[in-house]
Amino acid sequence: MIIVDKQLEARQRAGKPIRVGLWGAGEMAQGMVNQVMRYTPGMEVAVIANRTLSKAHQAYEYTGNTAQECSDLETLQAVISSGGFAVTDNAELLCEVEGLDLLVECTGTIHYAAALIMKAIEHKRHVLLFNPEIDATIGPILKVYADKAGVMLSGCEGDQPGCILNLYRMVKGMGLTPLVLGNIKGLQDFYRNPTTQAGFAAQWKLTPEMVTCFADGTKISIEQACVANATGMGVAKRGMLGFRHDGHIDDMTTWFDVEELKRLGGIVDYVVGPKPGPGVFVFATTDDPKVQHYLAYGKLGPGPLYSFYIPYHLIYAEIPNSIARMVLFNDVIMEPLGAPVVEVITQAKTPLKAGHKLDGLGGYDTYGQCENADVARRENILPVGLAEGCVLKRDVERDHVLTFDDVELPADNLVLRLYREQNALFFPEYQATAAAPALA
């Protein structure tokens, strides 16, 4: 927040706050509204689009504000132009209305979000994603469209990927070479499901599916795929190394082969159990004796790997910082570099029968694991972000890695078209597969 806070205070004094449009009014989105409207000077959530308007109203009311319901562009434009606050169930209006500095995607969806993001890009609107699911699935091709339109499309702080990227940039800025970009988990059990997670979900006002996605490893795989695609670092093996430790993250610098990490060009990974959790970490190295001397003096140990970590990620509380960085400094927090580096593949959580229609992320049927994208495409593996609605052609055992040959895809849709276009652009050598037909 340093530098950003002073700029926001200046916008507040000048009466020119950053005005944000928000898609979504779930638990995380409501937390963001509270953070912006009550604790972030120089910034406002000007409009919330949500299919259930009562939730959008609830978000504003908690902060002591009221909003006008708007169902058409003319009405919404009048409210925004007058400096008021609005709610709407027509999410596409946010792409067309004038006077918003940034749109924040916080629906947690893939198909619904894809249509909104593409329309926003068409209307040359900058978009901040609090949605690693869509980023991990079709982020690279969305970035191609954003670049062509001259707009920013970024992941954000609060979620672990953005926090890892902040730490990565800081460590690189000190002249060190990051070799492990890591995420700290407290639990990993591939076979958790909405029934096992219902109690925890109710405690924290989350959906059982969201909590299951955390517990079964799908979410951390999605997050680390985003980090991989933003840095060029792959995974050391399918599913990542996933070491477990009940001590401190600093203890784990000796658990990795530095020369192998260098050969791989660095890796993304996760660990289960160590303190501080839930946090993020970067293990980095240097060959400079003077830098080594001062790192030892700073109590970072003898090397060759040095541990840097952030002992938390604060979810919606950090999103305003990302909004300000983009609007005030054109600073993208996280974006794919180009071709996918890591994809999240689909594995069966339980034995499944032919004819079964797969449920979605955090459900009963599947979990996601990281795999290097070139391997995933060579083996024609089904990404977990495309699995929902697929129908199995054959029986599969638990832990089976699902390929496109194992399933009938749902009816053609925007996400499938964008994914095929992404493959055609970045992996033309693997186009003779079930998923591959390029778009005309």
Secondary structure, 3 states (H helix, E strand, C coil): CCCHHHHHHHHHHHCCCEEEEEECCCHHHHHHHHHHHHHCCCEEEEEEECCCHHHHHHHHHHCCCCCEECCCHHHHHHHHHCCCCEEECCCCHHHHCCCCCEEEECCCCCHHHHHHHHHHHHCCCCEEECCHHHHHHHHHHHHHHHHHHCCCEEECCCCHHHHHHHHHHHHHHCCCEEEEEEEEECCCCCCCCCCCCHHHHHHCCCCHHHHHHHHCCHHHHHHHHHHHHHHCCECCCCCCCCEECCCEHHHHHHHCCHHHHHHHCCEEEEEECCECCCCEEEEEECCCHHHHHHHHHCCCCCCCCEEEEECCCCHHHHHHHHHHHHHHHCCCCECCCCCCCEEEEEEECCCECCCCECCCCCCCCEEEEEEEHHHHHHCCECEHHHCCCCEECCCECCCCECEHHHEECCCCCHHHHHHHHHHHHHCHHHCCCCCCCCCC
